[in-house]
């Protein structure tokens, strides 16, 4: 028997670590009453700074009238050395105080670091103020980079999702797999109501097919959910907490990815040298899924397959076989050959720990604009 055939059993790359129960919550939506209560306890203050006549002229007076009609306290003043335009907030007891410092320019506009308003923009101003009351200084998360999180918040979540998955959950239900993943309890998983149908189908007939021991839980969670057509994203709630909200991938434009692009300055051969080492290879008519599993064991580099996307393209990894002539070759070349012959692509990516893995998915042609 050829050595490749003898190592067909998929290897697990186990890293030490205890199991922390994931806080998985079934579908629900935030209650409107709690949102309204949070907005009612937020006080908005605007300080407009303008030099010379701007701080006491007609334009400043008009701004004062506009904002006061919108229920906002406003003060127009001369700038000081320490002034920094922007939005900040403080909590005093049960109240949240949001302070806006804007620059009043010669055209009468209020300038902020990432937006500007005219006093006549009453509709936009009302929407913006309502957003500040609801979400505080950071504003609503929709449509913002890093899922509406500050850089510090994103870095904290990224680090928390960098814990290695302590054990494989192949064959388990999705819910059970999440409980075994060592997900950070400070960021509970919440299944959005739109994900209920796909969650039910996954629980009934789609056991987990990924073997992810050692992979960080952020990448692992994204991979396991993707096999059920789901994805997740961090979402900051009006109360200030952060949840990992699971929704259908079709409904999310910016789901947490299955791994990340490696640093540009790092060569692929340095990132995963075992994939590029020349080794003797020869096998005949081996199921493609077994070939990839054997390479994982032989190289020590995990291979994550987007099973759902692959199957939607009509590719059966268990029925499709692969042969390779006797030669010395790098494992990455075998993976590339297996992928391209079956209309797939392979990408070297890294998880939140910086650990390399191969992500296999269907080939998607890039359409060029005319």
VEXDREN-2710 file (C-alpha; in Angstrom, 1 decimal):
% VEXDREN-2710
k/r/px/py/pz
1/UNK/0.0/0.0/0.0
2/UNK/1.3/3.4/-0.9
3/UNK/2.2/5.7/2.0
4/UNK/-0.4/8.3/0.9
5/UNK/-3.2/5.8/1.1
6/UNK/-2.1/4.7/4.6
7/UNK/-2.4/8.2/6.0
8/UNK/-5.8/8.9/4.6
9/UNK/-7.3/9.3/8.0
10/UNK/-7.6/13.1/8.7
11/UNK/-5.2/14.4/11.3
12/UNK/-6.1/16.7/14.1
13/UNK/-3.7/19.4/15.2
14/UNK/-4.6/19.7/18.8
15/UNK/-3.5/22.7/20.9
16/UNK/-3.8/22.7/24.6
17/UNK/-6.7/24.6/26.1
18/UNK/-9.8/24.1/28.2
19/UNK/-13.3/24.0/26.9
20/UNK/-15.4/27.1/27.6
21/UNK/-19.1/26.8/27.0
22/UNK/-20.3/29.1/24.3
23/UNK/-23.3/31.3/25.2
24/UNK/-25.5/30.5/22.3
25/UNK/-28.8/32.3/22.2
26/UNK/-31.7/31.2/20.1
27/UNK/-33.4/33.7/17.7
28/UNK/-34.6/36.9/19.1
29/UNK/-34.6/40.6/18.3
30/UNK/-33.8/43.5/20.7
31/UNK/-36.9/44.9/22.3
32/UNK/-38.0/48.3/21.2
33/UNK/-38.7/49.3/24.8
34/UNK/-35.1/48.9/25.9
35/UNK/-33.9/50.8/22.9
36/UNK/-36.2/53.7/23.7
37/UNK/-35.2/53.7/27.3
38/UNK/-31.5/54.0/26.3
39/UNK/-32.3/56.9/24.0
40/UNK/-34.3/58.7/26.7
41/UNK/-31.3/58.6/29.0
42/UNK/-28.9/60.2/26.5
43/UNK/-28.3/64.0/26.6
44/UNK/-26.7/65.6/23.5
45/UNK/-24.6/68.7/23.8
46/UNK/-23.1/70.6/20.8
47/UNK/-20.2/73.0/21.0
48/UNK/-19.7/75.0/17.8
49/UNK/-16.3/76.7/17.6
50/UNK/-15.6/79.6/15.3
51/UNK/-13.1/82.3/15.1
52/UNK/-13.9/86.0/15.4
53/UNK/-17.2/87.1/14.0
54/UNK/-18.2/83.4/13.3
55/UNK/-18.7/82.8/17.0
56/UNK/-21.3/85.5/17.4
57/UNK/-22.7/86.1/13.9
58/UNK/-26.0/85.4/12.2
59/UNK/-24.8/81.9/11.1
60/UNK/-24.0/80.9/14.6
61/UNK/-27.4/82.2/15.8
62/UNK/-29.2/80.2/13.2
63/UNK/-27.3/77.0/14.3
64/UNK/-28.4/77.7/17.9
65/UNK/-32.0/78.0/16.9
66/UNK/-31.9/74.9/14.6
67/UNK/-30.3/72.6/17.3
68/UNK/-32.5/73.9/20.1
69/UNK/-35.6/73.0/18.1
70/UNK/-34.2/69.5/17.8
71/UNK/-33.9/69.3/21.6
72/UNK/-30.1/69.7/21.7
73/UNK/-28.2/72.0/24.0
74/UNK/-25.8/74.2/22.0
75/UNK/-23.0/76.6/22.8
76/UNK/-21.1/78.7/20.3
77/UNK/-17.6/79.8/21.4
78/UNK/-14.1/80.7/20.4
79/UNK/-11.7/77.8/19.9
80/UNK/-9.1/76.8/22.5
81/UNK/-5.7/75.1/22.2
82/UNK/-7.1/71.8/23.3
83/UNK/-10.1/71.6/21.0
84/UNK/-10.4/68.5/18.9
85/UNK/-13.5/68.3/16.7
86/UNK/-15.4/65.0/17.1
87/UNK/-17.9/63.2/19.3
88/UNK/-17.3/61.9/22.8
89/UNK/-19.4/60.5/25.6
90/UNK/-19.4/60.1/29.3
91/UNK/-21.7/58.3/31.7
92/UNK/-22.9/60.0/34.8
93/UNK/-25.0/57.8/36.9
94/UNK/-27.8/56.4/34.7
95/UNK/-27.4/59.2/32.1
96/UNK/-25.1/59.2/29.0
97/UNK/-23.8/62.6/28.0
98/UNK/-22.7/62.9/24.4
99/UNK/-20.7/66.0/23.5
100/UNK/-20.2/67.1/19.9
101/UNK/-17.5/69.6/19.1
102/UNK/-17.9/71.0/15.5
103/UNK/-16.1/73.6/13.6
104/UNK/-18.2/76.5/12.2
105/UNK/-16.7/77.5/8.8
106/UNK/-17.1/80.6/6.8
107/UNK/-20.0/79.1/4.8
108/UNK/-21.9/78.4/8.0
109/UNK/-21.4/74.6/7.9
110/UNK/-20.6/72.5/11.0
111/UNK/-17.6/70.4/10.2
112/UNK/-16.8/67.1/11.9
113/UNK/-13.9/64.7/11.1
114/UNK/-16.1/62.4/9.0
115/UNK/-19.1/64.5/8.0
116/UNK/-20.5/68.0/7.7
117/UNK/-23.9/69.6/8.0
118/UNK/-25.6/72.9/7.1
119/UNK/-28.2/74.4/9.4
120/UNK/-30.8/73.8/6.8
121/UNK/-30.2/70.1/6.8
122/UNK/-32.9/69.6/9.4
123/UNK/-33.9/66.0/8.3
124/UNK/-30.3/64.8/8.2
125/UNK/-29.6/66.5/11.5
126/UNK/-32.6/64.9/13.2
127/UNK/-31.6/61.4/11.9
128/UNK/-28.0/62.0/13.1
129/UNK/-29.1/63.2/16.5
130/UNK/-31.5/60.2/16.9
131/UNK/-28.6/58.0/16.0
132/UNK/-26.4/59.6/18.7
133/UNK/-29.2/59.2/21.3
134/UNK/-29.5/55.5/20.4
135/UNK/-25.9/54.4/19.8
136/UNK/-23.8/57.1/21.5
137/UNK/-20.6/58.6/20.3
138/UNK/-19.8/55.8/17.8
139/UNK/-23.0/56.1/15.9
140/UNK/-25.0/53.3/14.2
141/UNK/-22.9/50.3/13.1
142/UNK/-24.5/49.8/9.7
143/UNK/-22.3/50.7/6.8
144/UNK/-19.2/51.5/8.8
145/UNK/-15.8/49.9/8.6
146/UNK/-14.9/47.3/11.2
147/UNK/-18.6/46.6/11.8
148/UNK/-19.1/50.0/13.4
149/UNK/-16.5/49.2/16.1
150/UNK/-13.7/51.5/17.2
151/UNK/-10.2/50.2/16.4
152/UNK/-9.7/49.3/20.1
153/UNK/-13.0/47.3/20.2
154/UNK/-12.1/45.5/17.0
155/UNK/-8.6/44.6/18.2
156/UNK/-10.1/43.4/21.5
157/UNK/-12.6/41.1/19.7
158/UNK/-10.0/40.0/17.2
159/UNK/-7.7/38.9/20.1
160/UNK/-10.6/37.2/21.9
161/UNK/-11.5/35.2/18.8
162/UNK/-7.9/34.2/18.5
163/UNK/-8.2/31.4/21.1
164/UNK/-7.5/28.0/19.6
165/UNK/-10.4/25.5/19.2
166/UNK/-9.5/22.8/21.8
167/UNK/-11.2/19.8/20.0
168/UNK/-12.7/18.6/16.8
169/UNK/-16.5/18.6/16.5
170/UNK/-16.8/16.7/13.3
171/UNK/-20.2/14.9/13.3
172/UNK/-21.7/17.1/16.0
173/UNK/-24.7/19.3/15.6
174/UNK/-24.0/23.0/14.9
175/UNK/-25.1/24.1/18.4
176/UNK/-23.0/21.4/20.1
177/UNK/-20.0/22.4/18.0
178/UNK/-20.3/26.0/19.1
179/UNK/-20.4/25.0/22.7
180/UNK/-17.1/23.1/22.2
181/UNK/-15.3/25.9/20.4
182/UNK/-14.0/27.9/23.3
183/UNK/-15.8/31.0/22.1
184/UNK/-15.3/34.1/24.4
185/UNK/-18.2/34.3/26.8
186/UNK/-18.0/38.1/26.8
187/UNK/-19.2/38.1/23.2
188/UNK/-22.3/35.9/23.2
189/UNK/-23.5/34.3/20.0
190/UNK/-27.1/35.3/18.9
191/UNK/-28.9/33.7/16.1
192/UNK/-30.9/36.4/14.2
193/UNK/-34.5/35.5/13.5
194/UNK/-33.7/35.3/9.8
195/UNK/-31.3/32.4/10.5
196/UNK/-33.9/30.3/12.3
197/UNK/-34.9/28.2/9.2
198/UNK/-31.3/27.4/8.2
199/UNK/-30.3/26.7/11.8
200/UNK/-33.2/24.2/12.0
201/UNK/-32.2/22.5/8.8
202/UNK/-28.5/22.3/10.0
203/UNK/-29.5/20.8/13.3
204/UNK/-31.7/18.2/11.6
205/UNK/-29.5/17.0/8.7
206/UNK/-26.1/18.8/8.5
207/UNK/-23.6/17.6/11.0
208/UNK/-20.4/19.6/11.3
209/UNK/-17.9/18.4/8.6
210/UNK/-14.9/20.5/9.6
211/UNK/-12.0/19.3/11.7
212/UNK/-10.7/22.5/13.3
213/UNK/-8.8/21.6/16.4
214/UNK/-6.0/24.2/16.8
215/UNK/-7.6/26.7/14.4
216/UNK/-8.6/30.0/16.1
217/UNK/-12.3/30.2/17.0
218/UNK/-13.1/33.2/14.9
219/UNK/-12.0/31.5/11.7
220/UNK/-13.4/28.2/12.9
221/UNK/-16.8/29.7/13.7
222/UNK/-17.0/31.4/10.3
223/UNK/-16.1/28.1/8.5
224/UNK/-18.6/25.9/10.4
225/UNK/-21.4/28.5/9.9
226/UNK/-20.6/28.8/6.2
227/UNK/-21.3/25.1/5.6
228/UNK/-24.9/25.9/6.7
229/UNK/-25.1/29.0/4.6
230/UNK/-24.6/31.2/7.6
231/UNK/-22.1/33.8/8.7
232/UNK/-21.6/36.1/11.7
233/UNK/-20.5/39.7/12.4
234/UNK/-19.9/41.6/15.6
235/UNK/-22.8/43.9/16.4
236/UNK/-22.7/46.6/19.0
237/UNK/-26.0/46.9/20.7
238/UNK/-27.7/50.1/21.9
239/UNK/-26.7/49.2/25.4
240/UNK/-23.0/49.1/24.5
241/UNK/-22.5/45.4/24.6
242/UNK/-21.2/43.4/21.6
243/UNK/-22.8/40.3/20.3
244/UNK/-21.7/37.8/17.5
245/UNK/-24.9/37.9/15.4
246/UNK/-25.5/34.9/13.1
247/UNK/-27.4/35.6/9.9
248/UNK/-27.8/34.0/6.4
249/UNK/-24.7/34.8/4.3
250/UNK/-27.0/36.1/1.6
251/UNK/-28.1/38.8/4.1
252/UNK/-24.6/39.9/5.2
253/UNK/-22.3/42.0/3.0
254/UNK/-19.5/41.9/5.5
255/UNK/-19.5/38.6/7.4
256/UNK/-16.5/37.7/9.5
257/UNK/-14.2/36.0/7.0
258/UNK/-12.9/32.5/7.0
259/UNK/-9.3/33.6/7.7
260/UNK/-7.4/36.6/6.6
261/UNK/-4.9/37.6/3.9
262/UNK/-1.3/36.9/5.1
263/UNK/0.9/40.0/5.7
264/UNK/2.3/41.2/2.4
265/UNK/5.8/41.3/3.7
266/UNK/5.7/37.6/4.6
267/UNK/6.6/35.1/1.9
268/UNK/4.3/32.1/1.5
269/UNK/7.3/29.8/1.7
270/UNK/8.1/31.3/5.1
271/UNK/4.5/31.2/6.3
272/UNK/4.0/27.5/5.6
273/UNK/7.4/26.0/4.6
274/UNK/6.1/22.4/5.0
275/UNK/3.7/23.0/2.0
276/UNK/6.6/23.9/-0.2
277/UNK/9.0/21.2/0.7
278/UNK/9.7/18.7/-2.1
279/UNK/8.4/15.2/-1.2
280/UNK/7.9/11.9/-3.1
281/UNK/4.3/11.5/-4.2
282/UNK/2.4/8.9/-6.1
283/UNK/-1.2/7.7/-5.9
284/UNK/-3.9/6.5/-8.1
285/UNK/-7.7/7.1/-8.1
286/UNK/-7.9/8.3/-4.5
287/UNK/-11.1/10.3/-3.5
288/UNK/-10.3/14.0/-3.6
289/UNK/-11.5/14.5/0.0
290/UNK/-9.1/11.8/1.2
291/UNK/-6.2/13.3/-0.7
292/UNK/-6.8/16.7/1.0
293/UNK/-7.1/15.0/4.4
294/UNK/-3.8/13.1/3.8
295/UNK/-2.0/16.3/2.9
296/UNK/-3.3/17.9/6.1
297/UNK/-1.8/15.1/8.1
298/UNK/1.5/14.9/6.2
299/UNK/2.1/18.7/6.1
300/UNK/0.6/19.8/9.4
301/UNK/-1.3/22.6/7.6
302/UNK/-5.1/22.5/8.0
303/UNK/-7.3/22.6/4.8
304/UNK/-10.7/24.2/5.3
305/UNK/-13.2/23.4/2.6
306/UNK/-16.3/25.5/1.8
307/UNK/-18.5/22.4/1.6
308/UNK/-21.7/24.2/0.9
309/UNK/-20.4/26.3/-1.9
310/UNK/-18.5/23.4/-3.4
311/UNK/-21.7/21.2/-3.4
312/UNK/-23.7/24.0/-4.9
313/UNK/-21.4/23.9/-7.9
314/UNK/-22.0/20.2/-8.2
315/UNK/-18.6/19.0/-7.0
316/UNK/-18.7/15.8/-5.0
317/UNK/-15.4/15.5/-3.1
318/UNK/-16.1/11.9/-2.0
319/UNK/-16.9/10.7/-5.5
320/UNK/-14.3/12.6/-7.4
321/UNK/-10.9/10.9/-7.5
322/UNK/-7.4/12.2/-8.2
323/UNK/-4.3/10.4/-9.5
324/UNK/-0.7/11.7/-9.4
325/UNK/2.3/10.2/-11.2
326/UNK/5.4/9.2/-9.2
327/UNK/7.6/12.3/-8.7
328/UNK/9.0/14.7/-6.2
329/UNK/6.6/17.6/-5.7
330/UNK/5.5/20.1/-3.1
331/UNK/2.2/19.5/-1.4
332/UNK/1.0/23.0/-2.5
333/UNK/1.3/21.8/-6.1
334/UNK/-0.8/18.7/-5.4
335/UNK/-3.4/20.9/-3.8
336/UNK/-3.4/23.3/-6.7
337/UNK/-3.7/20.4/-9.2
338/UNK/-6.6/18.9/-7.2
339/UNK/-8.4/22.3/-7.0
340/UNK/-7.9/23.5/-10.6
341/UNK/-8.9/20.1/-12.1
342/UNK/-12.2/20.4/-10.3
343/UNK/-13.0/24.1/-10.9
344/UNK/-11.9/25.2/-7.4
345/UNK/-9.3/27.5/-6.0
346/UNK/-7.0/27.2/-3.1
347/UNK/-5.8/30.2/-1.0
348/UNK/-3.2/30.3/1.7
349/UNK/-4.7/32.3/4.5
350/UNK/-4.1/32.8/8.2
351/UNK/-6.4/32.7/11.2
352/UNK/-6.6/35.2/14.1
353/UNK/-3.5/33.6/15.6
354/UNK/-1.5/34.1/12.4
355/UNK/-1.6/30.3/11.9
356/UNK/-1.6/29.3/8.1
357/UNK/-4.2/27.1/6.5
358/UNK/-5.5/26.4/3.0
359/UNK/-9.0/27.5/2.1
360/UNK/-10.6/25.6/-0.8
361/UNK/-13.7/27.0/-2.5
362/UNK/-15.3/27.0/-6.0
363/UNK/-13.6/29.0/-8.7
364/UNK/-15.5/32.3/-9.2
365/UNK/-14.5/34.1/-12.4
366/UNK/-13.8/37.8/-12.1
367/UNK/-15.9/39.8/-14.6
368/UNK/-14.1/42.8/-16.1
369/UNK/-16.0/46.0/-16.5
370/UNK/-16.2/47.3/-20.1
END
